[in-house]
Amino acid sequence: MRSFQAPNLIILSRAEHPPIPGLAAEVEPETLPENADLSGKGTKRELRGMSVKSALNIAKVLSSIDWDKNGTCIHASLTYWKTWPRPDELAKTKSALVRDLGRHFACGIWRLEYQKRMVPHFHCLLWLGACREFECAEEYEARCKASLDWLVSWWKKFSENDSEFAIKITSGDQVRGTWYLAMHAAKREQAPSFAVGRWWGYINRKVLLGAQDMHETGVVDERERVWWARLYRRATGCKTRKNCGFSWFLPNASQWKASAWIRDHIEAEKQKRWRPEDPF
């Protein structure tokens, strides 16, 4: 079994390659083909609500990237006025949203949220661009301010919601952003009565995935796998199955500490087991 590590994620898997880049099938196409079926029916099953698998995939993506590589990150809540666009227009709306945001931000991730007790909205994590692309800090700050000003005015026009509740921008903290976009979105009661297509997707996918720091750290032997699984169960309360891998959201520093602790105990156990007993 192989061990893969990222800034906030460790994966034990039988796969030969890190499983993160293979999530392309889970995302919304950034452009629609000319003959796209926008009726909401299509050939696939209707996506009524965000699945637990999709929520986990978002968490994996966000936990495997270098959060600072593309500069400052913001969390934007983009709220409609009372109702969604019509179901037959929603695919075009999402495509237009990805296109427009991609022109003013380096990269990002968007997610739909639909709650019956609230006005529906999008959640977006948006990166403003790497600092090294600008000659000085003042130029970078001016660029960031221009992007935020554009975002506010654009969304009010795009959504036809010019109220003070149309948009809310906060700092894109990694831990809060990862779990809010992912696990909170898996609540089934957020599903509307109609199919909405994809519930999340990339903005400038190549740029975002280009910031990944996911690498294989080696092959895990059986004894080490047992120790990892034991620590995982104790820390999370989740069960693991024999010879099956798992994903553990664990900060990079904690990964190395846990790995060192496991190997130290395995070595101590081996020495104790194979050391000849003192006859005296």
Summary of the structure (lengths in Angstrom):
residues: 280
radius of gyration: 22.4
end to end distance: 42.7
largest distance: 87.6
contacts: 770
relative contact order: 0.22
helix: 43%
strand: 19%
